[in-house]
Amino acid sequence: MRKLTANDLLSLENYDKQRETIKSNLINHKKNRAVSIGEHIVLLFEDFETIKYQVQEMLRIEKIFNEEEIQDEINAYQPLIPEGNNLKATMLIMYSDVNHRKTMLSKLKGIENNIWLTVDNSQKLYAIPDEDLERSNDKKTSAVHFLRFQLDEECIRGFQNSYEIFLGCDHKDYNDSIKIDKLITQSLRKDFL
């Protein structure tokens, strides 16, 4: 898979000039990379384009133009780009009411270990959560997690040839699943090229 380098990024000035167009294009790109599991969990599947945008935004916000600091940002986000044999996603747990969210994050401890994918009704493949740092403790889970679905060759072949792909969660306090939309499946297939 393609790695992000400083050469892929625009200067702060050029990015600022093109930002609205880039943002609009990325919003359209992300439409086919987001999957909701039930009402309160969204998986945003990352790829080269989403991470490139995230790095550009961080450089803009932090006004970073020093080569070493740019590389530090790239290094921080690079692990979120799929590597050809996996899917990577940012999982958001969303409840609009602050008090209800607090209660649910407490109830949903460990939910990041209960997110799965199946291809053609095969065995559930559980995501590997938060390899960068622990985001849960013994009292609650975080509202944001980073997941990696590691697929073997057989599973990748199945993913490339099937539209019977499901994502789900089997936590005791949040149990739901969804068949991935055809357009999203087609978009995610590119992560294996």
C-alpha positions in Angstrom: 0.0 0.0 0.0 1.0 3.6 -0.6 2.7 5.3 2.4 2.2 9.0 3.1 5.3 11.2 2.7 6.0 14.9 2.9 6.0 15.0 -0.9 2.3 14.1 -0.9 1.4 17.2 1.1 0.8 20.7 0.0 2.5 23.7 1.6 0.3 25.5 4.2 -0.3 28.3 1.7 -1.3 26.0 -1.2 -3.4 23.9 1.1 -5.3 27.0 2.3 -6.0 28.1 -1.3 -7.4 24.6 -2.2 -8.9 23.7 1.2 -12.6 24.1 0.4 -12.3 22.0 -2.8 -10.2 19.3 -1.0 -12.7 19.3 1.9 -15.7 18.9 -0.4 -14.0 16.1 -2.3 -13.1 14.3 0.9 -16.7 14.5 2.2 -17.9 12.8 -0.9 -15.1 10.2 -0.6 -16.0 9.5 3.0 -19.7 8.8 2.2 -18.6 5.4 0.9 -16.4 4.7 3.9 -18.7 5.1 6.8 -20.8 2.3 8.3 -23.3 2.7 11.2 -23.8 -0.3 13.5 -27.1 0.5 15.2 -27.9 4.0 16.3 -24.8 4.9 18.3 -21.7 3.4 16.6 -20.1 4.6 13.4 -17.0 3.1 11.8 -15.1 5.5 9.5 -12.8 3.4 7.4 -9.6 5.2 6.9 -7.4 5.2 3.8 -4.6 7.1 2.2 -6.9 10.0 1.3 -8.6 10.4 4.7 -5.3 10.3 6.5 -3.6 12.7 4.1 -6.5 15.1 4.7 -6.2 14.7 8.5 -2.4 15.4 8.4 -3.0 18.5 6.2 -5.6 19.7 8.7 -3.3 19.2 11.7 -0.5 21.0 9.9 -2.8 23.9 9.2 -4.3 24.1 12.7 -0.9 23.8 14.4 0.8 26.0 11.7 3.5 23.4 11.2 5.9 24.0 8.4 9.2 22.6 9.9 10.2 19.4 8.1 10.9 17.4 11.3 7.5 18.4 12.8 5.8 17.5 9.5 7.4 14.1 9.6 6.3 13.7 13.2 2.6 14.3 12.2 3.0 11.8 9.3 4.5 9.2 11.6 1.6 9.7 14.1 -1.1 9.1 11.4 0.7 6.6 9.1 -0.4 3.5 11.2 -4.1 4.4 10.3 -3.5 3.7 6.6 -4.5 0.2 5.5 -1.5 -2.0 4.5 -3.1 -4.2 1.8 -4.2 -7.0 4.1 -6.3 -5.1 6.5 -9.0 -2.5 7.0 -8.5 0.3 9.5 -11.3 2.3 11.0 -12.0 5.0 13.5 -14.9 3.9 15.7 -17.1 6.7 17.2 -19.6 6.0 20.0 -22.1 8.7 19.8 -24.9 9.7 22.1 -26.2 13.3 21.8 -27.1 13.7 25.5 -24.0 14.3 27.5 -25.3 12.5 30.7 -26.6 9.6 28.7 -23.3 9.3 26.8 -21.4 9.2 30.1 -23.7 6.4 31.4 -23.4 4.4 28.2 -19.6 4.8 28.0 -19.5 3.2 31.5 -21.8 0.4 30.5 -20.0 -0.2 27.2 -16.6 -1.0 28.8 -14.6 -3.2 26.5 -16.9 -2.7 23.5 -13.9 -2.1 21.3 -13.1 -5.8 21.7 -16.6 -6.8 20.4 -16.6 -5.3 16.9 -16.6 -7.9 14.1 -16.7 -8.5 10.4 -17.9 -11.5 8.4 -17.6 -12.4 4.8 -20.2 -14.9 3.4 -21.3 -15.9 6.8 -17.9 -17.1 7.8 -16.5 -17.0 11.3 -16.5 -13.6 12.9 -13.3 -11.7 12.5 -12.9 -9.4 15.5 -11.1 -6.1 15.2 -7.9 -5.4 17.0 -8.4 -2.2 18.9 -6.3 0.7 20.0 -2.8 -0.5 19.1 -1.5 3.1 19.7 -2.6 3.3 23.3 -5.2 2.0 25.7 -8.4 4.0 25.5 -10.5 2.2 28.1 -10.1 1.7 31.8 -11.9 -0.3 34.4 -14.6 2.3 34.7 -15.4 3.3 31.1 -14.6 3.1 27.5 -13.5 6.0 25.2 -15.9 7.5 22.7 -13.2 7.1 20.0 -11.3 3.9 19.2 -9.0 2.9 16.3 -9.6 -0.6 14.9 -7.7 -2.9 12.6 -9.4 -5.8 10.9 -6.6 -8.2 9.9 -7.7 -10.4 7.0 -5.9 -13.5 5.7 -5.7 -14.2 1.9 -8.9 -16.4 1.8 -10.9 -13.7 3.6 -9.5 -11.0 1.3 -10.5 -13.1 -1.8 -14.0 -13.5 -0.3 -14.2 -9.7 0.4 -13.2 -9.0 -3.2 -15.9 -11.3 -4.7 -18.8 -11.0 -2.3 -21.5 -8.6 -1.3 -22.4 -10.7 1.8 -20.3 -8.7 4.2 -21.5 -7.8 7.6 -20.2 -5.6 10.4 -21.5 -6.0 13.9 -21.0 -5.7 17.7 -21.8 -8.4 20.2 -21.2 -6.5 23.5 -23.8 -7.5 26.2 -25.1 -3.9 26.3 -24.9 -3.2 22.5 -25.7 -6.0 20.1 -26.4 -5.1 16.5 -25.1 -5.8 12.9 -25.5 -4.5 9.4 -24.9 -5.7 5.9 -22.3 -3.4 4.3 -23.8 -1.4 1.4 -22.6 -2.3 -2.1 -20.9 1.1 -2.8 -19.1 0.9 0.6 -17.9 -2.6 -0.1 -16.6 -1.5 -3.5 -14.7 1.4 -1.8 -13.2 -0.8 0.9 -12.0 -3.3 -1.7 -9.5 -0.7 -2.8 -7.8 -1.1 0.6 -6.5 -4.5 -0.5 -4.9 -3.3 -3.7 
